[in-house]
Amino acid sequence: MFGDLMGMMGKLKETQEKVEATKKRLDTVLIDEESNDGLLKITLTANRQIKTIEIDDALLEDKEQLEDFLILTLNKAIEKATNVHETEVAAVAKEGMPNIPGMDMFK
């Protein structure tokens, strides 16, 4: 019984290390998003860190329009990055979880 418990604890620790490594790797996965007309382009990592923002000069003339474009485009980019992040981390976590009856957390 204790051997099984120790093996399970070791597997959980290994899974935790893999999840952390995946999170670190996601710093290198870039998500690109742009406004519908291409006047605003944003790049961020799958860990949701903004890397670049490119603003066309045409947007600099209308502060309100620029703010709207930033909000919409950033939200789309963050949503994409969050989906990539959650999918990657969940896959690694599920792979390393021990099979405990009644504890299927990743359906």
C-alpha positions in Angstrom: 0.0 0.0 0.0 2.7 2.5 1.0 4.7 1.5 -2.2 1.7 2.5 -4.3 1.3 5.7 -2.4 5.0 6.6 -2.8 4.9 5.7 -6.5 1.8 7.9 -6.9 3.5 10.8 -5.0 6.6 10.4 -7.2 4.4 10.5 -10.4 2.6 13.6 -9.1 5.9 15.4 -8.5 7.1 14.4 -12.0 3.8 15.7 -13.5 4.2 19.0 -11.6 7.7 19.4 -13.0 6.4 18.7 -16.5 3.6 21.3 -16.1 6.2 23.9 -14.9 8.4 23.0 -17.9 5.4 23.4 -20.2 4.6 26.8 -18.7 8.2 27.9 -19.3 8.1 26.6 -22.9 4.9 28.6 -23.5 6.9 31.8 -23.0 8.4 31.0 -26.5 5.0 30.3 -28.2 3.9 33.5 -29.9 0.3 34.4 -30.7 -0.3 37.0 -33.4 -3.6 38.9 -33.6 -4.6 41.9 -35.7 -7.6 44.2 -36.1 -10.0 43.3 -39.0 -8.5 46.0 -41.2 -4.9 45.2 -40.2 -4.2 48.7 -38.7 -3.3 47.2 -35.3 -1.1 44.1 -34.8 -0.3 42.5 -31.4 2.0 39.6 -30.5 1.9 38.0 -27.2 3.2 34.7 -25.6 0.9 31.8 -24.7 1.6 32.9 -21.1 -0.2 36.2 -22.0 2.8 38.5 -22.0 2.6 41.2 -24.6 5.7 41.2 -26.9 4.9 43.7 -29.6 2.2 46.2 -30.6 2.2 47.7 -34.1 -0.1 50.7 -34.7 -0.7 52.1 -38.1 -0.3 55.9 -38.3 -3.9 56.2 -39.4 -5.0 55.1 -35.9 -3.0 57.8 -34.2 -5.4 60.5 -35.5 -8.4 59.2 -33.5 -7.7 58.4 -29.8 -11.1 56.8 -29.2 -10.8 54.5 -32.3 -7.3 53.5 -31.2 -8.5 52.6 -27.7 -11.4 50.6 -29.1 -9.0 48.7 -31.5 -6.6 48.0 -28.6 -9.4 46.6 -26.4 -10.9 44.4 -29.1 -7.6 43.1 -30.5 -6.0 42.6 -27.1 -9.0 40.6 -25.9 -8.9 38.4 -29.0 -5.2 37.8 -28.5 -5.6 37.0 -24.8 -8.4 34.6 -25.5 -6.3 32.7 -28.1 -3.3 32.7 -25.8 -5.4 31.4 -22.9 -6.8 28.6 -25.0 -3.3 27.5 -26.1 -2.0 27.8 -22.5 -4.9 25.8 -20.9 -4.9 23.1 -23.6 -1.1 22.5 -23.3 -1.0 22.5 -19.5 -4.1 20.3 -19.2 -2.6 17.8 -21.7 0.6 17.5 -19.7 -1.3 17.3 -16.4 -3.7 14.6 -17.6 -0.9 12.5 -19.0 0.8 12.4 -15.7 -2.1 11.9 -13.4 -2.4 8.5 -11.7 -5.6 6.6 -12.4 -7.7 7.1 -9.3 -11.3 5.7 -9.6 -13.8 8.5 -9.4 -11.2 11.3 -9.9 -11.3 11.9 -13.6 -10.7 15.7 -13.5 -9.9 16.1 -17.2 -12.9 14.9 -19.1 
